[in-house]
């Protein structure tokens, strides 16, 4: 056995931690790419559903997540809003998570500045309302009565982008960015099943398998699963961002950990052989 491999048994673990830290930080800061991301059919379905919407259509954006799932949900919401604004589609945003409104505000503000869109005219954030499925059901009757004012306190009747929007009959597409309950499943059950509004969703990786039956049944037209789905969507909209860089960092770290496990086992072979003898 090579002496260098045997010496690995005495390597200070802090060097390993430092190497992993660098492998994670460098792609995030520099945008270094390992390999191209190949979009999957569910991600393409998400992209195509927005592409089918005509310019000037109105889309409901449900940002049902909080800071706990920012790494997965935030990149996909930002990419979706960029895509919608690039297509000149109007956005009406709502949140059923108390921590959701500030995150959606940030996404709308960032994309709004990039595409020169005006709050109140091209997009609006109606904010948070408690009640879960009850809120969804009420929106089916009247969105303005369910959300009388936006996040800024401006009455809905004075917001140009809300002109003519009464219920789901005026919504061309429902975009759900969800971390759990209430979220994608409840929007499908309460809105898609009753009002037949086309819907796409972006969900956390751990919950994604739960929604593939909805995709196969046609209740969802597209699905983004976790950071990988968000990265695939960023490629489709030609705007690599947080998810793409995050996948690069994650992949590098995983490869390095696997390599160190292999070296660690090779370094332990002499000791195991001696114990057997």
C-alpha positions in Angstrom: 0.0 0.0 0.0 1.2 3.5 -0.9 2.6 5.5 2.1 0.6 8.5 0.9 -2.7 6.5 1.2 -1.7 5.4 4.7 -1.0 9.0 5.7 -4.6 9.9 4.9 -5.6 8.1 8.1 -3.9 11.0 10.0 -5.2 13.9 7.8 -6.7 16.7 9.8 -10.4 16.6 9.1 -10.5 20.4 9.0 -8.8 20.3 5.6 -11.7 18.2 4.3 -14.2 20.7 5.7 -12.3 23.6 4.1 -12.3 21.8 0.7 -16.0 21.1 0.9 -16.7 24.8 1.8 -14.7 26.0 -1.2 -16.4 23.6 -3.5 -19.8 24.9 -2.4 -18.9 28.6 -2.3 -16.9 29.0 -5.5 -19.8 27.9 -7.9 -22.2 30.1 -6.0 -20.0 33.2 -6.3 -18.5 32.6 -9.8 -21.2 30.8 -11.7 -18.8 28.0 -12.5 -20.6 25.2 -14.4 -19.8 21.5 -14.3 -22.1 20.1 -17.0 -25.1 21.3 -18.9 -28.5 20.8 -17.3 -31.0 18.8 -19.4 -34.7 19.8 -18.8 -37.1 17.0 -18.1 -40.6 16.6 -19.5 -42.3 18.0 -16.4 -40.1 21.1 -16.5 -40.8 21.5 -20.2 -44.5 21.3 -19.4 -44.2 24.1 -16.9 -42.4 26.2 -19.4 -44.8 25.4 -22.3 -47.9 26.2 -20.2 -46.6 29.8 -19.7 -45.6 30.0 -23.4 -49.2 29.2 -24.4 -50.6 32.2 -22.5 -51.2 35.2 -24.8 -49.6 38.6 -24.0 -51.9 40.6 -21.7 -53.4 37.5 -20.0 -53.8 37.4 -16.2 -52.1 34.7 -14.2 -52.6 33.9 -10.5 -49.3 33.3 -8.7 -49.7 31.5 -5.3 -46.5 31.8 -3.3 -47.2 29.3 -0.6 -43.8 28.9 1.1 -41.7 30.6 3.7 -37.9 31.1 4.5 -37.5 27.5 5.5 -37.7 26.4 1.8 -36.1 29.4 0.1 -33.3 27.3 -1.4 -35.8 25.3 -3.5 -38.9 27.5 -3.9 -37.4 31.0 -4.3 -35.4 30.3 -7.5 -38.4 28.7 -9.2 -40.7 31.5 -8.3 -38.2 34.1 -9.5 -37.7 32.3 -12.8 -41.4 32.0 -13.3 -42.0 35.7 -12.6 -39.2 36.6 -15.1 -40.8 34.3 -17.7 -44.3 35.8 -17.2 -43.0 39.4 -17.3 -40.9 38.7 -20.4 -44.2 37.5 -22.1 -46.0 40.6 -20.9 -48.4 38.6 -18.8 -50.1 40.3 -15.9 -49.6 38.8 -12.4 -51.9 38.7 -9.4 -50.1 37.2 -6.5 -51.5 35.8 -3.3 -50.0 33.9 -0.3 -51.5 31.4 2.1 -48.3 31.2 4.2 -47.7 34.0 6.7 -44.1 34.2 5.7 -44.8 34.3 2.0 -45.7 37.9 1.2 -42.2 39.4 1.7 -40.6 36.8 -0.5 -43.1 37.3 -3.3 -42.6 41.1 -2.9 -38.9 40.7 -3.4 -39.4 38.4 -6.5 -41.8 40.8 -8.1 -39.6 43.8 -7.4 -36.4 42.2 -8.8 -38.1 41.0 -12.0 -40.2 44.2 -12.3 -37.0 46.3 -12.4 -35.4 44.0 -14.9 -38.4 44.1 -17.3 -39.6 47.6 -16.5 -42.9 46.6 -15.1 -45.0 48.8 -12.8 -46.7 47.6 -9.6 -50.4 48.0 -9.8 -50.4 48.1 -13.6 -48.5 45.0 -14.5 -48.5 43.1 -11.3 -50.0 43.2 -7.8 -49.4 41.3 -4.5 -52.7 40.9 -2.7 -50.8 39.4 0.3 -51.6 36.8 2.9 -55.0 35.7 4.1 -55.6 32.9 6.6 -58.2 30.2 6.0 -56.4 27.7 3.7 -59.0 26.0 1.5 -61.8 28.4 2.6 -59.8 31.3 1.0 -59.5 29.4 -2.2 -63.2 28.7 -2.3 -64.0 32.3 -1.6 -61.8 33.4 -4.5 -63.9 31.2 -6.8 -66.8 33.5 -6.0 -65.0 36.8 -5.9 -61.3 37.6 -5.7 -61.9 41.3 -4.8 -64.2 40.4 -1.9 -61.7 37.9 -0.6 -58.8 40.4 -0.9 -60.3 43.9 -0.7 -56.9 45.5 -0.7 -53.4 44.7 -1.7 -50.3 44.5 0.5 -49.9 48.2 0.5 -53.4 48.8 1.6 -54.6 50.1 -1.8 -58.2 49.1 -2.5 -58.5 46.5 -5.3 -61.0 48.8 -7.1 -58.2 51.3 -7.5 -55.6 48.9 -8.9 -55.5 48.9 -12.8 -54.2 45.3 -13.1 -57.3 44.1 -11.2 -59.7 45.7 -13.6 -62.1 43.1 -14.9 -60.7 40.4 -12.6 -63.7 39.0 -10.6 -63.0 35.3 -10.1 -61.2 32.4 -11.8 -63.1 33.0 -15.0 -60.6 35.7 -15.8 -57.5 33.8 -14.7 -55.7 32.1 -17.6 -53.2 30.1 -15.5 -52.6 29.2 -11.9 -48.9 29.0 -10.9 -48.5 27.4 -7.5 -45.1 27.6 -5.8 -45.6 25.4 -2.7 -43.8 24.0 0.3 -46.6 21.9 1.7 -50.0 22.6 3.3 -51.8 24.6 2.2 -50.4 24.5 -1.3 -50.4 22.6 -4.6 -52.6 19.7 -3.5 -55.3 22.1 -2.1 -55.2 24.3 -5.2 -55.8 21.2 -7.4 -58.6 20.0 -5.3 -60.4 23.3 -4.7 -59.7 25.1 -8.0 -58.6 22.9 -10.8 -61.3 20.2 -10.0 -64.1 22.8 -9.7 -63.2 25.6 -12.1 -60.9 23.8 -14.5 -58.2 26.4 -14.5 -55.0 25.3 -16.1 -52.3 24.9 -13.4 -48.6 24.3 -13.1 -46.6 23.9 -9.8 -43.2 24.2 -8.3 -42.7 22.1 -5.2 -39.9 20.9 -2.8 -38.0 17.8 -3.9 -39.2 15.7 -1.0 -42.9 16.3 -1.9 -42.5 16.1 -5.7 -43.4 12.4 -6.0 -46.8 13.1 -4.4 -47.8 15.3 -7.4 -46.7 13.2 -10.3 -50.2 11.4 -10.4 -51.7 14.9 -10.8 -49.3 15.5 -13.7 -50.2 12.2 -15.3 -53.9 12.9 -14.9 -53.6 16.3 -16.6 -54.6 18.2 -13.5 -51.1 19.7 -13.6 -49.6 20.8 -16.9 -46.1 21.1 -15.6 -44.1 20.4 -12.4 -40.8 21.6 -11.0 -39.4 19.4 -8.3 -36.9 21.0 -5.9 -33.7 22.7 -6.9 -33.1 20.4 -9.8 -36.4 21.3 -11.3 -35.8 25.0 -10.8 -32.3 24.7 -12.5 -34.0 22.9 -15.5 -36.5 25.7 -15.8 -33.8 28.4 -15.5 -32.1 26.7 -18.5 -35.4 26.8 -20.5 -35.9 30.5 -19.8 -32.3 31.1 -20.7 -31.6 32.8 -17.3 -29.3 30.6 -15.2 -29.5 31.7 -11.6 -29.6 30.5 -8.0 -30.8 27.0 -8.7 -28.3 26.4 -11.5 -25.4 27.6 -9.3 -26.8 25.6 -6.4 -26.9 22.4 -8.3 -23.2 22.9 -9.4 -22.2 23.4 -5.8 -24.2 20.4 -4.6 -22.7 18.2 -7.4 -19.2 19.2 -6.7 -19.6 18.5 -3.0 -21.2 15.1 -3.6 -18.4 14.0 -5.9 -15.7 15.2 -3.4 -17.4 13.3 -0.5 -17.7 10.1 -2.6 -14.0 10.5 -3.5 -13.0 10.9 0.1 -15.0 7.9 1.2 -13.2 5.8 -1.4 -9.8 7.1 -0.3 -10.7 6.5 3.3 -11.5 2.9 2.7 -8.3 2.4 0.7 -6.3 4.0 3.6 -7.9 1.6 6.0 -7.0 -1.5 4.1 -3.5 -2.0 5.7 -4.9 -1.9 9.2 -7.7 -4.4 8.3 -5.1 -6.8 6.8 -2.9 -6.5 9.9 -5.8 -7.2 12.2 -6.7 -10.4 10.2 -3.1 -11.6 10.4 
